[in-house]
Amino acid sequence: MNEREKRIMELEEQIADLKKRLPAHSVKPAMISRLEELEEELERLKDKE
């Protein structure tokens, strides 16, 4: 497994964990922002395949 694949796995785990912790209401903007950052990085890495 190369570094890119490891990073993809890490990002997927972080995204899943963050989504589990999102409250049903009153989501903090920082959490949404972090989720978007992680998803964008994941998308960029997957596009390089």
C-alpha positions as CSV (number, residue, x, y, z in Angstrom):
1,M,0.0,0.0,0.0
2,N,1.5,3.3,-1.0
3,E,1.3,6.7,0.8
4,R,-1.7,7.9,-1.3
5,E,-3.7,4.8,-0.6
6,K,-3.0,5.2,3.1
7,R,-4.0,8.8,3.0
8,I,-7.3,7.9,1.3
9,M,-8.1,5.3,4.0
10,E,-7.3,7.9,6.7
11,L,-9.5,10.5,5.1
12,E,-12.4,8.0,4.7
13,E,-12.1,7.1,8.4
14,Q,-12.0,10.7,9.5
15,I,-15.0,11.6,7.3
16,A,-17.0,8.6,8.7
17,D,-16.0,9.6,12.3
18,L,-17.0,13.2,11.8
19,K,-20.3,12.3,10.2
20,K,-21.1,10.1,13.2
21,R,-20.4,13.0,15.6
22,L,-22.5,15.6,13.7
23,P,-25.5,16.6,15.8
24,A,-28.9,16.4,14.2
25,H,-29.4,20.1,14.8
26,S,-27.2,23.1,15.4
27,V,-24.2,21.8,13.5
28,K,-21.2,24.1,14.1
29,P,-19.8,25.8,11.0
30,A,-16.3,24.5,11.9
31,M,-17.5,20.9,11.7
32,I,-19.1,21.5,8.3
33,S,-16.0,23.2,7.0
34,R,-13.7,20.4,8.2
35,L,-16.0,17.8,6.6
36,E,-15.9,19.7,3.3
37,E,-12.1,20.0,3.5
38,L,-11.7,16.3,4.1
39,E,-14.1,15.3,1.3
40,E,-12.3,17.7,-1.2
41,E,-8.9,16.2,-0.4
42,L,-10.3,12.7,-0.7
43,E,-11.8,13.6,-4.1
44,R,-8.5,15.0,-5.3
45,L,-6.6,11.9,-4.3
46,K,-9.1,9.6,-5.9
47,D,-9.1,11.6,-9.1
48,K,-5.3,10.9,-9.4
49,E,-5.9,7.2,-9.8
